[in-house]
Every structure is written in structure tokens, then in C-alpha cells.
Amino acid sequence: MNRVSIVGGSGYTGGELLRLLLAHPEVEVVQVTSRSHLGEYVYQVHPNLRKRTALKFSDPGELQPVDILFLALPHGQAQEKIDEYAALAPRIIDLSADFRIHDTAVYQKWYGKAHAAAQWLPRFVYGLPELHRAEIGAAQYVSGVGCNATAANLALLPAVRAGLVDLASPIIVEIKVGSSESGAEGNPGSHHPERSGVIRTFSPFGHRHTAEVMQELCIERVTLTMTSVDLVRGALATAHVAVNPGVTTKDLWKAYRLVANENPFVRVVKEQRGIYRVPEPKILAGSNYADLGFDLDEAGGRLVAMCAIDNLMKGASGSAVQCMNLMLGLDEMTALDFPGLHPI
């Protein structure tokens, strides 16, 4: 049995991690830390975990050695203490953005300051199994993934990997996101009277997750535009892409089926009838699946590529547990086979 702990367990991603790990047959959760909720039962913050655990939030300064340490801290905190955390566990999975970007100059450009532990950046593998399954399986240190970057990367992955995209042309990815992306701490924009019923573009250009798409798919001309919609969970990426001359719908079917066949959590959704003909985040709530879809204007050479995910699962905690499974040599679907609910 592998002993695991969560540093920073009072947020939404920490709660999802705990929910998944408590049901995992190969791990024992030893500690969950929180300064603001020190001494409280974890189910007082995560009420869905009543009768699932008697753990209380512990002091992050009193961490015990474990086999795997999950870091679910606000951005900037993990890099400040990474040496201390590495002394406590041979394997670390960090859910923040601290170790996603490999190049120090790129990190400084997108995050506005120098990295506090730049020597650690090359030691972390980017934690999206669909891109780095083999490397994750052999890694000691794995970064988290940006939820918006995950939706964009998976939407584009089949066509880019198959060489069907005109990479000299701009790629525009519009991403609709739910309110849980803002985290558990309230702010004026996530206050319910202000957030309810919203369709609000809050980042037309320059969102930090853009750097992850550029890095992971090796593309330069990409723009992510972020829009809040009236959901709690969920992200839907819709990418507008120019394809190479002669690309057909048959070519795209081949590319998307190949990626779906290689990855247990990727599904292609392109139906001719029914309600759910294209990917929709709603039915993925609580699930680690990513639903991909596409449509092609063959005459105009334009592709619309879609990806729906639960931002807290495939965009954060679900992918982190998937990475842990690979690091431990387990079936990567262990404790992650919940398919979502319908209706919801």
C-alpha cells in the first residue's frame, strides 16, 4: 500500500484529489494539510466525504514522509519549498502551474517574474498522459496541467499530430469555462449575483495557459480566449484551424480514432442524430473523460475542433491521479472509471 499526502487540501482540486484517493485500492491517505482549516474534519470543508474519512486537516509544517506527495497549493508556493517537499517523498505531483513550463525565460514572460527554483523545471514531466505517458511512467516529479490548456491541447492533438494543420496560419481557441475554475476562494467576479447567468469574456488574449499549448504541441501562432459561462464544472474548447490543402473528413476521422484508441479517457463524439451530437461538459461532471469532436469545411479548408472536460477532473485532479497510476505501474484507469451522470 502506497502512503500519500495532500498539501493544500481545502480547495476544490484538493477535495477532488481526496475523493479519488479515498476510493483508490492501492493507496492510503496519511495527511491532508490546511492552515486555514487546521484541526477541522476534512468533511466539514468537503461535505461529500462524510462517512468516507475521519481525517482532520493537519499543519503543513508537520508533514510525515510518504511515498507520493500531492501539492495542491496556490500558484507560486510549491516552488518556494520544493527542496523540502522532495525530502519527504520520492515522488511528487504538483497541481499548480509552478513546474509546467520548462523554459525559464518563457516562464518569466507568462508569469511576470523569475522562477524561484529554476533548476527544478527540467526535472518535472508535464502531466498530461495523452502526451507523455511513457515519460510519466518513469518520472519522479510530474507537473499538473492547466485545465484550459488541457481542453485546447486535446482538441488540437489529433489533427496536429497527424500533420493535417496549417501551422503557419493562426489558431484561435475559444474556451467556455465554469465558475469552479476560479477556485474555492471567492472574488467579486465569482460572487453568485454577479456570476449567475453570465456569458463573460474575461481574457481575450494572453491567458497563461497559452504557454502550455505552445510548449506541448510545438505551435507558435495560437490564441486562447476565455469566456465564463453559467456552469460550476466544465470547460469546452472550440478551436478554429486552417488545414493543409487536400485534407478530408476521412483524414480527420482516422486521426481522431487513432488518438481515442490509444488513450482510454479520450472519446470521439460526432453523432448524426440525437441531442448529444457534439462534446458537452455537462455530462462529464465528476468524470476523467475528454470528449473530442470536429467538423470540417472541406471547400474552405477550415476545421472546428472541440474538446469537453470537467475542469476539476481531466483538467486537474483526475489527470493527477491518472499520472500517479502510471508512476506506480498500475492500470491508469484505477479509481477513475466513473463515466459521469445523465441526466444532471
N, C-alpha and C positions, 0 to 999 in steps of 0.2 A: 504494500500500500504506500502510495506516494503522499508525503506530507506537503500541503500547500498553504500559503497565507496570502491575504489580500491587503495591500497597503492603500488606504483611502477607500474604504468600503461603503461610505454613506451616500455616494452619488448613484445616479441611475446605472452607469456601467458597472460599478461595484456591486450593486444589487443584482444585476443580471448575471454577473460572474458567480456570485454566491448561489443563486438559484440553480445554475447549471452544475456547479461543482458539488453541491449537496446531493445531487442525483447521480453523480458520476461513480461508477463501480470501482474505479482504480485510484481514487484519491480520498484523502481525509483533510478537511479544512481545519487548520490548527488555530489561526488567528485572523481576525478582521479588525483593522485599525480605523479609528476616527478620533481626532482631537475634539471636535465639536459635540460628539455624542458619546464621549468616554463613559464607560460603565453601563450604558443602556443596552438592553437586549437588541440584537440586530432586527428582530421582527417589529420593534417599535418604529423603525425607520422604513423597513421593507415589510409591510403588513401581509403580503402574500406568503411570507415564510413562517407564519405562525404554525406551530407544531411540527415544523421542519428542522428547527435547530434551537438549542438553548445557548448558543454563543452570545457573548456580550462584546461590544466594541472595546478594544484594548488600546493602550498607549503606543503610538508608533515608535516611541523611543525604547520600547521593551520587546522588540521583536525577537523571536526564537529562530534558530537555524531550521531551515526546511529544505525540501527537495526542489520545489518550484516556488518562486515569489512573483506574484502578480502586482504590478504597480498601476493603480487606478487614480492617480493624482492629477491635480490641475497642471496645465502646461507650465513647464519651467522648473518644477520641483524635483522631478526624478533626476535630472542631470546634475543637480547640486549635490546629491548624496549617492550617486551611482556606485562609488567605491565601497561605501558602507553596505549597500544592498547586495553587492556582488560577494561580499564576505559572508553573507548569511545564507546564500543559496547558489548551487552550481548552475541553475537555470533561472533566467528572468524573462518575463513577458511584460513589456511596458505598453500600456494602452494609450499613453499620451502621445503628443507629437514630438517629444524630445529627441527621439532617435530614428525618425522615419527618413530624414534627408541625409544622404551620405556625404555630400559635399559641403564643407564649412562655409564657403562663400555663398552658395545657394541658400543655406540655412539662414545666414545673416540677411540676405536680400529679402527673404519672405517673412522672417520673424523679427526683423528690425534690431537685432543685437547679436553679439558674438555668442557662440555656444560655450557653456561653462565646462563642458567635458568633451571637447572636440576629438580627443584621442579615442573615445569610445564609439564614435559614429561608424567606423568601418567594421566594428565587431558585431553590430546588430544586423540581422536579416529582416527585410521588410516582410511583415506578417500577413501577406495575402497568399494562401496556399495555391490558388489558381495560377499564380505567377512564380512561386518559389517553393514548391512542395519539397523537392529533394534537399534544397539548402536548409529549409526549416527543420527537416528531419534530423539533420546533422548539427544543428545550431545549439549553442548555449544561451544566446541572447537574441530575442525576437522583439521587434517593434510592433506597436499597434498600427492600425490603419485608420485613415480619415474616412468617416462614413460617406461623405460626398465623393471623395476620391475613389472609394470602392465602387460606388454606383457608376461613376464615369469610366473607371478602368474596365469594369466587367462589360459595360455596354459596348465599349470600343474594341475589347480584346479580340473577339473572333475575326472581325474584318481586318484589323491592323495586323494580327499575327499571320493571316493568310495573304497579306500583301495586296489587299483589294482597295486600300485607301490611298488617295492622292495626298501625301503628306506635305506637299508644297502649298496646298490650299488651307485656309483657316478652318479649324474645327471648333464649333460652338456647341457647348453642352449646357443646357438649361436644367437645373436641378430643383425640384419641388421638395421641401423638407417639412417635417413635423416639429412641434414645439419641444419635444424631448431633446432635440439636438442642442438646445440652449443650456442643458444641464439642470440639476436639481435646485441650484440657487436662483432665486427669482431676480428679474430685472424689469425695468419699465416695459420693454417690448414683449416680455412673456407674461405679463400680468393679464389675467383672464379677460377682463373687459376690453383690453387693447388687442388681445391676440385672437379672440373668438371671431370666427367668420372671415379671417384675414386671407388675402392673397397679396403679399407684400414682397417686392424685390428689395432685398437688403444688401446685396453685394453684386452689382452688375459686372464688375471686373475685380481682379486682384485677390480673390479668395485664396487663403494659404494652401488649401488642398490642391490647387492647381499645380503646385510644385511636385506633388506626388504623382500626378498623371504624367507630367512631362518626364519625370525620372523613370517611372516604371514602364511606360510604353515608348520611351525614346522619341517623343514628339515635341516640337518646339512651338508650333502655331496652334495653340489650344486656349480657349477661354471658357471659364466656368462662371455661370451666372446663377446666383442663389435666390430662390423665392420661397418665402414662408407660406404655407397653406394650412387650412384648418384640420390638421391631424395632430395626434400626440406622437405616435410612432410612424416611421416610414420615410423613405426617400425614393424619388423617381427621377432618374436621369434620362433626358431626351437629347441625344447628340445629333447634330446636323453636319453631315460629312460629304465631301466630294469623293467619288470613287474613280478608280482608274478607267480609262476607256475600255469598253467591251465587257465590263463586269455585269453579270446577270443575277437574277433572283436565285437561280440554281447554284451559282457560285457561293452566294451568301448562305443558303441552306446548308451546303456542305461545310462551310466554315463554322457556323453556329452549332451544327450537330456534333462536329468534332470536339469543340470545347465542352459541350454538355456531356458527351460520352466520356471525356477524360476527367470530369470533375463531378463528384457525387452531389454537390449542392447547387449546381447550375442546371436550370431547366429552360427550355425554349418554349415561349408562349406566342404562338402565331396561329390563331384559330380562324376558321371561316364563318363560324356561326356561334351563337350563344352570347352571354353577357361578358364573360372574361376572355376576350379575344386578344388582348394585349396585356403586358405586365401591369399589375396594380399592387401597390404596397399594402393595402388594407388586409388582404387575406394572408399576408406573410407575418403578421404581428406575432412575436414570440418565436419565429422560425429562423433558421440559419440559411434558408434557401435564397438564391438570387434568381429571379425570373428575367430572362432576356427576350427581347423581341426586336423586330426590324421591319422596315418597308423600304422599297427601292423604286425610285422614279428612273426607269431604265433609259428613257429618252433624254432626261435632263442630267443623268449621271449623279443623282443625289440620293444619299442614304439617310434615313432616320433610324437610329439605333437606340434602343431603350433598355433600361435595367431598373427593376424594382427590388428594394430590400427593406428589411427592418433595420433602421439605422443603429439601434442598440444591440442588435444581434450580428448579422453578417457585417454590419458597419463598425462593430466594436467587440463586445464580449463573446459573441458566438465565434467569430473568427479567432479570437484569442484562445478559446478552449479547443478549437479545431487545430490550432498551432501546437498547443500542449499535447494533444493526442499524437500528432506527428513526431514531436520531440521524444515522446515516450515509446514510440514504436507501436502504438495502438491503432485500431481502426479509426480513421479520422472522424467518423460519424458518431463515435461513442458519446452518449448523453446529448446528442444534438439532432435526433431524428424526429422531433416534433414538427409536424407539417404545417402548423397554422390552423386557424379556425374559419369555418364558413357555415352559416352567416356570422358576421360580427358587427 
